[in-house]
Amino acid sequence: MIFDKIELNGTEYDITGQLRIKEDNEVKIIFDDLMFSNTLKEMSNKKEKADSLVLKNSEETRYDTKNVYVSHLTIDGEHYHATFK
């Protein structure tokens, strides 16, 4: 699914990307925003949970969850891949 906005802990980011919902309520997102990647890296390093994570496309909520953490964060060329559990 495609998204164009991410709300993380109440802060909204205008980021376009793709999401895939996996088993056991895991969600994997692919995006190309360096600043958001740095935010996720900092959360991961601190082992900090996200109180809320909402992914939207044109104001339609595609994914909404609470109390998740970044389990993986990688870069593949120019795209970042983040997995939340």
PyMOL Python script that loads the backbone (N, CA, C, O; Angstrom):
from pymol import cmd

cmd.read_pdbstr("""\
ATOM      1  N   MET A   1       0.841  -1.177   0.000  1.00  0.00           N
ATOM      2  CA  MET A   1       0.000   0.000   0.000  1.00  0.00           C
ATOM      3  C   MET A   1       0.890   1.246   0.000  1.00  0.00           C
ATOM      4  O   MET A   1       2.008   1.228   0.514  1.00  0.00           O
ATOM      5  N   ILE A   2       0.383   2.294  -0.570  1.00  0.00           N
ATOM      6  CA  ILE A   2       1.093   3.565  -0.651  1.00  0.00           C
ATOM      7  C   ILE A   2       0.637   4.482   0.492  1.00  0.00           C
ATOM      8  O   ILE A   2      -0.534   4.474   0.870  1.00  0.00           O
ATOM      9  N   PHE A   3       1.566   5.267   1.034  1.00  0.00           N
ATOM     10  CA  PHE A   3       1.200   6.295   2.008  1.00  0.00           C
ATOM     11  C   PHE A   3       1.891   7.598   1.624  1.00  0.00           C
ATOM     12  O   PHE A   3       2.899   7.598   0.916  1.00  0.00           O
ATOM     13  N   ASP A   4       1.324   8.725   2.110  1.00  0.00           N
ATOM     14  CA  ASP A   4       1.944  10.026   1.845  1.00  0.00           C
ATOM     15  C   ASP A   4       2.102  10.877   3.104  1.00  0.00           C
ATOM     16  O   ASP A   4       2.575  12.012   3.037  1.00  0.00           O
ATOM     17  N   LYS A   5       1.708  10.327   4.246  1.00  0.00           N
ATOM     18  CA  LYS A   5       1.891  11.009   5.531  1.00  0.00           C
ATOM     19  C   LYS A   5       2.162   9.962   6.608  1.00  0.00           C
ATOM     20  O   LYS A   5       1.595   8.869   6.606  1.00  0.00           O
ATOM     21  N   ILE A   6       3.040  10.335   7.517  1.00  0.00           N
ATOM     22  CA  ILE A   6       3.312   9.501   8.683  1.00  0.00           C
ATOM     23  C   ILE A   6       3.108  10.371   9.912  1.00  0.00           C
ATOM     24  O   ILE A   6       3.628  11.484   9.989  1.00  0.00           O
ATOM     25  N   GLU A   7       2.351   9.861  10.867  1.00  0.00           N
ATOM     26  CA  GLU A   7       2.238  10.506  12.174  1.00  0.00           C
ATOM     27  C   GLU A   7       2.943   9.601  13.173  1.00  0.00           C
ATOM     28  O   GLU A   7       2.543   8.457  13.388  1.00  0.00           O
ATOM     29  N   LEU A   8       3.989  10.128  13.773  1.00  0.00           N
ATOM     30  CA  LEU A   8       4.763   9.380  14.751  1.00  0.00           C
ATOM     31  C   LEU A   8       4.748  10.163  16.052  1.00  0.00           C
ATOM     32  O   LEU A   8       5.277  11.272  16.122  1.00  0.00           O
ATOM     33  N   ASN A   9       4.146   9.588  17.077  1.00  0.00           N
ATOM     34  CA  ASN A   9       4.036  10.241  18.391  1.00  0.00           C
ATOM     35  C   ASN A   9       3.436  11.638  18.285  1.00  0.00           C
ATOM     36  O   ASN A   9       3.872  12.561  18.974  1.00  0.00           O
ATOM     37  N   GLY A  10       2.436  11.791  17.422  1.00  0.00           N
ATOM     38  CA  GLY A  10       1.728  13.058  17.297  1.00  0.00           C
ATOM     39  C   GLY A  10       2.348  14.061  16.339  1.00  0.00           C
ATOM     40  O   GLY A  10       1.747  15.102  16.073  1.00  0.00           O
ATOM     41  N   THR A  11       3.535  13.774  15.812  1.00  0.00           N
ATOM     42  CA  THR A  11       4.187  14.658  14.841  1.00  0.00           C
ATOM     43  C   THR A  11       3.929  14.128  13.441  1.00  0.00           C
ATOM     44  O   THR A  11       4.123  12.944  13.168  1.00  0.00           O
ATOM     45  N   GLU A  12       3.481  15.031  12.540  1.00  0.00           N
ATOM     46  CA  GLU A  12       3.150  14.614  11.175  1.00  0.00           C
ATOM     47  C   GLU A  12       4.314  14.905  10.234  1.00  0.00           C
ATOM     48  O   GLU A  12       4.913  15.980  10.278  1.00  0.00           O
ATOM     49  N   TYR A  13       4.622  13.937   9.391  1.00  0.00           N
ATOM     50  CA  TYR A  13       5.682  14.050   8.393  1.00  0.00           C
ATOM     51  C   TYR A  13       5.061  13.835   7.015  1.00  0.00           C
ATOM     52  O   TYR A  13       4.275  12.906   6.828  1.00  0.00           O
ATOM     53  N   ASP A  14       5.410  14.688   6.047  1.00  0.00           N
ATOM     54  CA  ASP A  14       4.963  14.510   4.666  1.00  0.00           C
ATOM     55  C   ASP A  14       5.990  13.646   3.950  1.00  0.00           C
ATOM     56  O   ASP A  14       6.949  14.151   3.367  1.00  0.00           O
ATOM     57  N   ILE A  15       5.774  12.347   4.003  1.00  0.00           N
ATOM     58  CA  ILE A  15       6.703  11.376   3.432  1.00  0.00           C
ATOM     59  C   ILE A  15       5.901  10.390   2.595  1.00  0.00           C
ATOM     60  O   ILE A  15       4.901   9.839   3.055  1.00  0.00           O
ATOM     61  N   THR A  16       6.343  10.176   1.378  1.00  0.00           N
ATOM     62  CA  THR A  16       5.701   9.201   0.500  1.00  0.00           C
ATOM     63  C   THR A  16       6.490   7.900   0.568  1.00  0.00           C
ATOM     64  O   THR A  16       7.721   7.901   0.586  1.00  0.00           O
ATOM     65  N   GLY A  17       5.757   6.796   0.604  1.00  0.00           N
ATOM     66  CA  GLY A  17       6.417   5.500   0.644  1.00  0.00           C
ATOM     67  C   GLY A  17       5.428   4.370   0.489  1.00  0.00           C
ATOM     68  O   GLY A  17       4.267   4.573   0.135  1.00  0.00           O
ATOM     69  N   GLN A  18       5.911   3.184   0.761  1.00  0.00           N
ATOM     70  CA  GLN A  18       5.091   1.979   0.673  1.00  0.00           C
ATOM     71  C   GLN A  18       5.113   1.271   2.016  1.00  0.00           C
ATOM     72  O   GLN A  18       6.082   1.358   2.771  1.00  0.00           O
ATOM     73  N   LEU A  19       4.030   0.572   2.296  1.00  0.00           N
ATOM     74  CA  LEU A  19       3.992  -0.226   3.515  1.00  0.00           C
ATOM     75  C   LEU A  19       3.483  -1.616   3.208  1.00  0.00           C
ATOM     76  O   LEU A  19       2.690  -1.831   2.291  1.00  0.00           O
ATOM     77  N   ARG A  20       3.964  -2.545   4.000  1.00  0.00           N
ATOM     78  CA  ARG A  20       3.517  -3.927   3.889  1.00  0.00           C
ATOM     79  C   ARG A  20       3.288  -4.442   5.300  1.00  0.00           C
ATOM     80  O   ARG A  20       4.178  -4.379   6.147  1.00  0.00           O
ATOM     81  N   ILE A  21       2.095  -4.950   5.543  1.00  0.00           N
ATOM     82  CA  ILE A  21       1.767  -5.517   6.848  1.00  0.00           C
ATOM     83  C   ILE A  21       2.127  -6.994   6.800  1.00  0.00           C
ATOM     84  O   ILE A  21       1.670  -7.736   5.931  1.00  0.00           O
ATOM     85  N   LYS A  22       2.956  -7.401   7.752  1.00  0.00           N
ATOM     86  CA  LYS A  22       3.443  -8.770   7.783  1.00  0.00           C
ATOM     87  C   LYS A  22       2.774  -9.528   8.926  1.00  0.00           C
ATOM     88  O   LYS A  22       1.860  -9.020   9.575  1.00  0.00           O
ATOM     89  N   GLU A  23       3.238 -10.737   9.156  1.00  0.00           N
ATOM     90  CA  GLU A  23       2.703 -11.568  10.231  1.00  0.00           C
ATOM     91  C   GLU A  23       2.955 -10.931  11.596  1.00  0.00           C
ATOM     92  O   GLU A  23       3.842 -10.091  11.748  1.00  0.00           O
ATOM     93  N   ASP A  24       2.180 -11.335  12.563  1.00  0.00           N
ATOM     94  CA  ASP A  24       2.360 -10.908  13.959  1.00  0.00           C
ATOM     95  C   ASP A  24       2.368  -9.392  14.121  1.00  0.00           C
ATOM     96  O   ASP A  24       3.130  -8.852  14.923  1.00  0.00           O
ATOM     97  N   ASN A  25       1.518  -8.708  13.357  1.00  0.00           N
ATOM     98  CA  ASN A  25       1.355  -7.251  13.443  1.00  0.00           C
ATOM     99  C   ASN A  25       2.627  -6.460  13.154  1.00  0.00           C
ATOM    100  O   ASN A  25       2.762  -5.323  13.606  1.00  0.00           O
ATOM    101  N   GLU A  26       3.555  -7.044  12.412  1.00  0.00           N
ATOM    102  CA  GLU A  26       4.720  -6.303  11.951  1.00  0.00           C
ATOM    103  C   GLU A  26       4.328  -5.470  10.747  1.00  0.00           C
ATOM    104  O   GLU A  26       3.502  -5.886   9.936  1.00  0.00           O
ATOM    105  N   VAL A  27       4.924  -4.292  10.635  1.00  0.00           N
ATOM    106  CA  VAL A  27       4.717  -3.475   9.439  1.00  0.00           C
ATOM    107  C   VAL A  27       6.086  -3.030   8.942  1.00  0.00           C
ATOM    108  O   VAL A  27       6.931  -2.585   9.718  1.00  0.00           O
ATOM    109  N   LYS A  28       6.286  -3.156   7.643  1.00  0.00           N
ATOM    110  CA  LYS A  28       7.529  -2.724   7.013  1.00  0.00           C
ATOM    111  C   LYS A  28       7.209  -1.538   6.125  1.00  0.00           C
ATOM    112  O   LYS A  28       6.286  -1.597   5.314  1.00  0.00           O
ATOM    113  N   ILE A  29       7.977  -0.445   6.276  1.00  0.00           N
ATOM    114  CA  ILE A  29       7.778   0.721   5.427  1.00  0.00           C
ATOM    115  C   ILE A  29       9.050   0.985   4.627  1.00  0.00           C
ATOM    116  O   ILE A  29      10.162   0.736   5.095  1.00  0.00           O
ATOM    117  N   ILE A  30       8.863   1.490   3.420  1.00  0.00           N
ATOM    118  CA  ILE A  30       9.965   1.872   2.540  1.00  0.00           C
ATOM    119  C   ILE A  30       9.751   3.332   2.185  1.00  0.00           C
ATOM    120  O   ILE A  30       8.664   3.713   1.750  1.00  0.00           O
ATOM    121  N   PHE A  31      10.782   4.156   2.367  1.00  0.00           N
ATOM    122  CA  PHE A  31      10.664   5.601   2.147  1.00  0.00           C
ATOM    123  C   PHE A  31      12.043   6.142   1.787  1.00  0.00           C
ATOM    124  O   PHE A  31      13.024   5.399   1.809  1.00  0.00           O
ATOM    125  N   ASP A  32      12.126   7.441   1.452  1.00  0.00           N
ATOM    126  CA  ASP A  32      13.420   8.004   1.051  1.00  0.00           C
ATOM    127  C   ASP A  32      13.766   9.310   1.766  1.00  0.00           C
ATOM    128  O   ASP A  32      14.486  10.139   1.210  1.00  0.00           O
ATOM    129  N   ASP A  33      13.272   9.505   2.970  1.00  0.00           N
ATOM    130  CA  ASP A  33      13.501  10.746   3.712  1.00  0.00           C
ATOM    131  C   ASP A  33      14.599  10.549   4.759  1.00  0.00           C
ATOM    132  O   ASP A  33      14.419   9.803   5.722  1.00  0.00           O
ATOM    133  N   LEU A  34      15.730  11.220   4.565  1.00  0.00           N
ATOM    134  CA  LEU A  34      16.876  11.082   5.460  1.00  0.00           C
ATOM    135  C   LEU A  34      16.563  11.533   6.881  1.00  0.00           C
ATOM    136  O   LEU A  34      16.944  10.857   7.836  1.00  0.00           O
ATOM    137  N   MET A  35      15.881  12.654   7.037  1.00  0.00           N
ATOM    138  CA  MET A  35      15.599  13.178   8.373  1.00  0.00           C
ATOM    139  C   MET A  35      14.710  12.221   9.172  1.00  0.00           C
ATOM    140  O   MET A  35      14.937  12.015  10.364  1.00  0.00           O
ATOM    141  N   PHE A  36      13.696  11.634   8.516  1.00  0.00           N
ATOM    142  CA  PHE A  36      12.836  10.679   9.209  1.00  0.00           C
ATOM    143  C   PHE A  36      13.632   9.423   9.560  1.00  0.00           C
ATOM    144  O   PHE A  36      13.435   8.835  10.624  1.00  0.00           O
ATOM    145  N   SER A  37      14.525   9.017   8.671  1.00  0.00           N
ATOM    146  CA  SER A  37      15.378   7.871   8.957  1.00  0.00           C
ATOM    147  C   SER A  37      16.235   8.131  10.194  1.00  0.00           C
ATOM    148  O   SER A  37      16.418   7.240  11.023  1.00  0.00           O
ATOM    149  N   ASN A  38      16.757   9.345  10.315  1.00  0.00           N
ATOM    150  CA  ASN A  38      17.550   9.697  11.497  1.00  0.00           C
ATOM    151  C   ASN A  38      16.711   9.654  12.768  1.00  0.00           C
ATOM    152  O   ASN A  38      17.195   9.238  13.821  1.00  0.00           O
ATOM    153  N   THR A  39      15.451  10.082  12.674  1.00  0.00           N
ATOM    154  CA  THR A  39      14.540  10.011  13.821  1.00  0.00           C
ATOM    155  C   THR A  39      14.343   8.562  14.251  1.00  0.00           C
ATOM    156  O   THR A  39      14.388   8.249  15.441  1.00  0.00           O
ATOM    157  N   LEU A  40      14.123   7.677  13.275  1.00  0.00           N
ATOM    158  CA  LEU A  40      13.924   6.260  13.589  1.00  0.00           C
ATOM    159  C   LEU A  40      15.200   5.629  14.136  1.00  0.00           C
ATOM    160  O   LEU A  40      15.145   4.793  15.038  1.00  0.00           O
ATOM    161  N   LYS A  41      16.346   6.027  13.592  1.00  0.00           N
ATOM    162  CA  LYS A  41      17.625   5.493  14.073  1.00  0.00           C
ATOM    163  C   LYS A  41      17.843   5.873  15.533  1.00  0.00           C
ATOM    164  O   LYS A  41      18.289   5.052  16.334  1.00  0.00           O
ATOM    165  N   GLU A  42      17.530   7.110  15.871  1.00  0.00           N
ATOM    166  CA  GLU A  42      17.664   7.568  17.257  1.00  0.00           C
ATOM    167  C   GLU A  42      16.734   6.778  18.181  1.00  0.00           C
ATOM    168  O   GLU A  42      17.131   6.377  19.275  1.00  0.00           O
ATOM    169  N   MET A  43      15.496   6.560  17.734  1.00  0.00           N
ATOM    170  CA  MET A  43      14.550   5.766  18.536  1.00  0.00           C
ATOM    171  C   MET A  43      15.077   4.350  18.729  1.00  0.00           C
ATOM    172  O   MET A  43      15.010   3.800  19.828  1.00  0.00           O
ATOM    173  N   SER A  44      15.600   3.766  17.659  1.00  0.00           N
ATOM    174  CA  SER A  44      16.118   2.404  17.718  1.00  0.00           C
ATOM    175  C   SER A  44      17.312   2.308  18.663  1.00  0.00           C
ATOM    176  O   SER A  44      17.396   1.380  19.467  1.00  0.00           O
ATOM    177  N   ASN A  45      18.229   3.259  18.569  1.00  0.00           N
ATOM    178  CA  ASN A  45      19.410   3.250  19.438  1.00  0.00           C
ATOM    179  C   ASN A  45      19.041   3.379  20.911  1.00  0.00           C
ATOM    180  O   ASN A  45      19.694   2.787  21.772  1.00  0.00           O
ATOM    181  N   LYS A  46      17.997   4.150  21.203  1.00  0.00           N
ATOM    182  CA  LYS A  46      17.541   4.338  22.580  1.00  0.00           C
ATOM    183  C   LYS A  46      16.579   3.242  23.028  1.00  0.00           C
ATOM    184  O   LYS A  46      16.167   3.202  24.187  1.00  0.00           O
ATOM    185  N   LYS A  47      16.223   2.342  22.088  1.00  0.00           N
ATOM    186  CA  LYS A  47      15.221   1.290  22.343  1.00  0.00           C
ATOM    187  C   LYS A  47      13.913   1.902  22.834  1.00  0.00           C
ATOM    188  O   LYS A  47      13.248   1.375  23.726  1.00  0.00           O
ATOM    189  N   GLU A  48      13.569   3.026  22.224  1.00  0.00           N
ATOM    190  CA  GLU A  48      12.381   3.801  22.583  1.00  0.00           C
ATOM    191  C   GLU A  48      11.176   3.345  21.758  1.00  0.00           C
ATOM    192  O   GLU A  48      11.263   3.218  20.537  1.00  0.00           O
ATOM    193  N   LYS A  49      10.060   3.102  22.434  1.00  0.00           N
ATOM    194  CA  LYS A  49       8.833   2.718  21.732  1.00  0.00           C
ATOM    195  C   LYS A  49       8.111   3.945  21.201  1.00  0.00           C
ATOM    196  O   LYS A  49       8.174   5.027  21.785  1.00  0.00           O
ATOM    197  N   ALA A  50       7.428   3.754  20.087  1.00  0.00           N
ATOM    198  CA  ALA A  50       6.563   4.804  19.546  1.00  0.00           C
ATOM    199  C   ALA A  50       5.208   4.666  20.218  1.00  0.00           C
ATOM    200  O   ALA A  50       4.591   3.602  20.166  1.00  0.00           O
ATOM    201  N   ASP A  51       4.744   5.731  20.847  1.00  0.00           N
ATOM    202  CA  ASP A  51       3.421   5.694  21.468  1.00  0.00           C
ATOM    203  C   ASP A  51       2.340   5.500  20.420  1.00  0.00           C
ATOM    204  O   ASP A  51       1.347   4.814  20.663  1.00  0.00           O
ATOM    205  N   SER A  52       2.535   6.111  19.240  1.00  0.00           N
ATOM    206  CA  SER A  52       1.560   5.948  18.155  1.00  0.00           C
ATOM    207  C   SER A  52       2.263   6.057  16.810  1.00  0.00           C
ATOM    208  O   SER A  52       3.206   6.830  16.643  1.00  0.00           O
ATOM    209  N   LEU A  53       1.784   5.267  15.857  1.00  0.00           N
ATOM    210  CA  LEU A  53       2.278   5.276  14.482  1.00  0.00           C
ATOM    211  C   LEU A  53       1.068   5.172  13.568  1.00  0.00           C
ATOM    212  O   LEU A  53       0.327   4.191  13.612  1.00  0.00           O
ATOM    213  N   VAL A  54       0.870   6.205  12.728  1.00  0.00           N
ATOM    214  CA  VAL A  54      -0.262   6.236  11.804  1.00  0.00           C
ATOM    215  C   VAL A  54       0.285   6.533  10.412  1.00  0.00           C
ATOM    216  O   VAL A  54       1.031   7.493  10.221  1.00  0.00           O
ATOM    217  N   LEU A  55      -0.091   5.703   9.446  1.00  0.00           N
ATOM    218  CA  LEU A  55       0.288   5.911   8.049  1.00  0.00           C
ATOM    219  C   LEU A  55      -0.971   6.224   7.268  1.00  0.00           C
ATOM    220  O   LEU A  55      -1.964   5.501   7.363  1.00  0.00           O
ATOM    221  N   LYS A  56      -0.933   7.317   6.483  1.00  0.00           N
ATOM    222  CA  LYS A  56      -2.122   7.771   5.755  1.00  0.00           C
ATOM    223  C   LYS A  56      -1.815   7.968   4.281  1.00  0.00           C
ATOM    224  O   LYS A  56      -0.670   8.200   3.892  1.00  0.00           O
ATOM    225  N   ASN A  57      -2.860   7.872   3.468  1.00  0.00           N
ATOM    226  CA  ASN A  57      -2.796   8.226   2.059  1.00  0.00           C
ATOM    227  C   ASN A  57      -3.998   9.104   1.761  1.00  0.00           C
ATOM    228  O   ASN A  57      -5.139   8.651   1.852  1.00  0.00           O
ATOM    229  N   SER A  58      -3.748  10.358   1.405  1.00  0.00           N
ATOM    230  CA  SER A  58      -4.827  11.324   1.123  1.00  0.00           C
ATOM    231  C   SER A  58      -5.843  11.360   2.260  1.00  0.00           C
ATOM    232  O   SER A  58      -7.050  11.292   2.031  1.00  0.00           O
ATOM    233  N   GLU A  59      -5.342  11.465   3.478  1.00  0.00           N
ATOM    234  CA  GLU A  59      -6.152  11.548   4.704  1.00  0.00           C
ATOM    235  C   GLU A  59      -6.875  10.246   5.059  1.00  0.00           C
ATOM    236  O   GLU A  59      -7.566  10.197   6.076  1.00  0.00           O
ATOM    237  N   GLU A  60      -6.738   9.199   4.257  1.00  0.00           N
ATOM    238  CA  GLU A  60      -7.312   7.892   4.594  1.00  0.00           C
ATOM    239  C   GLU A  60      -6.271   7.110   5.390  1.00  0.00           C
ATOM    240  O   GLU A  60      -5.144   6.926   4.930  1.00  0.00           O
ATOM    241  N   THR A  61      -6.645   6.655   6.571  1.00  0.00           N
ATOM    242  CA  THR A  61      -5.718   5.901   7.409  1.00  0.00           C
ATOM    243  C   THR A  61      -5.495   4.521   6.818  1.00  0.00           C
ATOM    244  O   THR A  61      -6.440   3.762   6.604  1.00  0.00           O
ATOM    245  N   ARG A  62      -4.235   4.204   6.558  1.00  0.00           N
ATOM    246  CA  ARG A  62      -3.855   2.898   6.018  1.00  0.00           C
ATOM    247  C   ARG A  62      -3.391   1.948   7.118  1.00  0.00           C
ATOM    248  O   ARG A  62      -3.567   0.733   7.021  1.00  0.00           O
ATOM    249  N   TYR A  63      -2.796   2.518   8.166  1.00  0.00           N
ATOM    250  CA  TYR A  63      -2.282   1.698   9.255  1.00  0.00           C
ATOM    251  C   TYR A  63      -2.236   2.563  10.503  1.00  0.00           C
ATOM    252  O   TYR A  63      -1.838   3.726  10.440  1.00  0.00           O
ATOM    253  N   ASP A  64      -2.639   2.006  11.628  1.00  0.00           N
ATOM    254  CA  ASP A  64      -2.687   2.749  12.890  1.00  0.00           C
ATOM    255  C   ASP A  64      -2.374   1.771  14.018  1.00  0.00           C
ATOM    256  O   ASP A  64      -3.072   0.771  14.189  1.00  0.00           O
ATOM    257  N   THR A  65      -1.338   2.055  14.779  1.00  0.00           N
ATOM    258  CA  THR A  65      -0.972   1.175  15.876  1.00  0.00           C
ATOM    259  C   THR A  65      -0.357   1.982  17.013  1.00  0.00           C
ATOM    260  O   THR A  65      -0.069   3.170  16.864  1.00  0.00           O
ATOM    261  N   LYS A  66      -0.165   1.329  18.131  1.00  0.00           N
ATOM    262  CA  LYS A  66       0.403   1.972  19.314  1.00  0.00           C
ATOM    263  C   LYS A  66       1.468   1.063  19.924  1.00  0.00           C
ATOM    264  O   LYS A  66       1.461  -0.151  19.725  1.00  0.00           O
ATOM    265  N   ASN A  67       2.376   1.679  20.667  1.00  0.00           N
ATOM    266  CA  ASN A  67       3.404   0.955  21.424  1.00  0.00           C
ATOM    267  C   ASN A  67       4.203  -0.030  20.573  1.00  0.00           C
ATOM    268  O   ASN A  67       4.249  -1.225  20.862  1.00  0.00           O
ATOM    269  N   VAL A  68       4.826   0.487  19.528  1.00  0.00           N
ATOM    270  CA  VAL A  68       5.683  -0.336  18.676  1.00  0.00           C
ATOM    271  C   VAL A  68       7.107   0.217  18.727  1.00  0.00           C
ATOM    272  O   VAL A  68       7.329   1.366  19.110  1.00  0.00           O
ATOM    273  N   TYR A  69       8.048  -0.606  18.340  1.00  0.00           N
ATOM    274  CA  TYR A  69       9.435  -0.163  18.283  1.00  0.00           C
ATOM    275  C   TYR A  69      10.025  -0.507  16.921  1.00  0.00           C
ATOM    276  O   TYR A  69       9.504  -1.363  16.206  1.00  0.00           O
ATOM    277  N   VAL A  70      11.105   0.159  16.575  1.00  0.00           N
ATOM    278  CA  VAL A  70      11.800  -0.100  15.314  1.00  0.00           C
ATOM    279  C   VAL A  70      12.680  -1.325  15.525  1.00  0.00           C
ATOM    280  O   VAL A  70      13.647  -1.275  16.285  1.00  0.00           O
ATOM    281  N   SER A  71      12.343  -2.429  14.851  1.00  0.00           N
ATOM    282  CA  SER A  71      13.135  -3.645  15.020  1.00  0.00           C
ATOM    283  C   SER A  71      14.260  -3.742  13.993  1.00  0.00           C
ATOM    284  O   SER A  71      15.286  -4.363  14.268  1.00  0.00           O
ATOM    285  N   HIS A  72      14.089  -3.144  12.824  1.00  0.00           N
ATOM    286  CA  HIS A  72      15.123  -3.127  11.782  1.00  0.00           C
ATOM    287  C   HIS A  72      15.073  -1.795  11.045  1.00  0.00           C
ATOM    288  O   HIS A  72      13.998  -1.246  10.806  1.00  0.00           O
ATOM    289  N   LEU A  73      16.241  -1.286  10.691  1.00  0.00           N
ATOM    290  CA  LEU A  73      16.337  -0.074   9.874  1.00  0.00           C
ATOM    291  C   LEU A  73      17.548  -0.240   8.967  1.00  0.00           C
ATOM    292  O   LEU A  73      18.678  -0.342   9.443  1.00  0.00           O
ATOM    293  N   THR A  74      17.306  -0.268   7.655  1.00  0.00           N
ATOM    294  CA  THR A  74      18.391  -0.449   6.692  1.00  0.00           C
ATOM    295  C   THR A  74      18.211   0.512   5.528  1.00  0.00           C
ATOM    296  O   THR A  74      17.154   1.122   5.363  1.00  0.00           O
ATOM    297  N   ILE A  75      19.262   0.637   4.723  1.00  0.00           N
ATOM    298  CA  ILE A  75      19.188   1.443   3.510  1.00  0.00           C
ATOM    299  C   ILE A  75      19.577   0.551   2.332  1.00  0.00           C
ATOM    300  O   ILE A  75      20.510  -0.248   2.411  1.00  0.00           O
ATOM    301  N   ASP A  76      18.836   0.713   1.243  1.00  0.00           N
ATOM    302  CA  ASP A  76      19.076  -0.050   0.022  1.00  0.00           C
ATOM    303  C   ASP A  76      19.158   0.966  -1.111  1.00  0.00           C
ATOM    304  O   ASP A  76      18.133   1.354  -1.673  1.00  0.00           O
ATOM    305  N   GLY A  77      20.358   1.395  -1.446  1.00  0.00           N
ATOM    306  CA  GLY A  77      20.494   2.448  -2.452  1.00  0.00           C
ATOM    307  C   GLY A  77      20.017   3.763  -1.874  1.00  0.00           C
ATOM    308  O   GLY A  77      20.639   4.297  -0.955  1.00  0.00           O
ATOM    309  N   GLU A  78      18.921   4.294  -2.397  1.00  0.00           N
ATOM    310  CA  GLU A  78      18.393   5.569  -1.908  1.00  0.00           C
ATOM    311  C   GLU A  78      17.155   5.408  -1.044  1.00  0.00           C
ATOM    312  O   GLU A  78      16.585   6.408  -0.606  1.00  0.00           O
ATOM    313  N   HIS A  79      16.720   4.178  -0.784  1.00  0.00           N
ATOM    314  CA  HIS A  79      15.501   3.935  -0.013  1.00  0.00           C
ATOM    315  C   HIS A  79      15.836   3.353   1.354  1.00  0.00           C
ATOM    316  O   HIS A  79      16.732   2.520   1.495  1.00  0.00           O
ATOM    317  N   TYR A  80      15.095   3.810   2.352  1.00  0.00           N
ATOM    318  CA  TYR A  80      15.216   3.294   3.706  1.00  0.00           C
ATOM    319  C   TYR A  80      14.115   2.266   3.938  1.00  0.00           C
ATOM    320  O   TYR A  80      12.999   2.413   3.439  1.00  0.00           O
ATOM    321  N   HIS A  81      14.437   1.230   4.697  1.00  0.00           N
ATOM    322  CA  HIS A  81      13.492   0.175   5.045  1.00  0.00           C
ATOM    323  C   HIS A  81      13.435   0.112   6.565  1.00  0.00           C
ATOM    324  O   HIS A  81      14.459  -0.078   7.222  1.00  0.00           O
ATOM    325  N   ALA A  82      12.247   0.270   7.121  1.00  0.00           N
ATOM    326  CA  ALA A  82      12.081   0.196   8.575  1.00  0.00           C
ATOM    327  C   ALA A  82      10.987  -0.811   8.895  1.00  0.00           C
ATOM    328  O   ALA A  82       9.937  -0.834   8.253  1.00  0.00           O
ATOM    329  N   THR A  83      11.244  -1.637   9.888  1.00  0.00           N
ATOM    330  CA  THR A  83      10.257  -2.606  10.353  1.00  0.00           C
ATOM    331  C   THR A  83       9.888  -2.255  11.781  1.00  0.00           C
ATOM    332  O   THR A  83      10.753  -2.037  12.630  1.00  0.00           O
ATOM    333  N   PHE A  84       8.593  -2.205  12.028  1.00  0.00           N
ATOM    334  CA  PHE A  84       8.065  -1.928  13.364  1.00  0.00           C
ATOM    335  C   PHE A  84       7.398  -3.183  13.895  1.00  0.00           C
ATOM    336  O   PHE A  84       6.702  -3.884  13.160  1.00  0.00           O
ATOM    337  N   LYS A  85       7.611  -3.466  15.177  1.00  0.00           N
ATOM    338  CA  LYS A  85       6.950  -4.592  15.849  1.00  0.00           C
ATOM    339  C   LYS A  85       6.196  -4.067  17.044  1.00  0.00           C
ATOM    340  O   LYS A  85       5.561  -4.840  17.762  1.00  0.00           O
TER     341      LYS A  85
END
""", "prot")
cmd.dss("prot")
cmd.show_as("cartoon", "prot")
cmd.util.cbc("prot")
cmd.orient("prot")
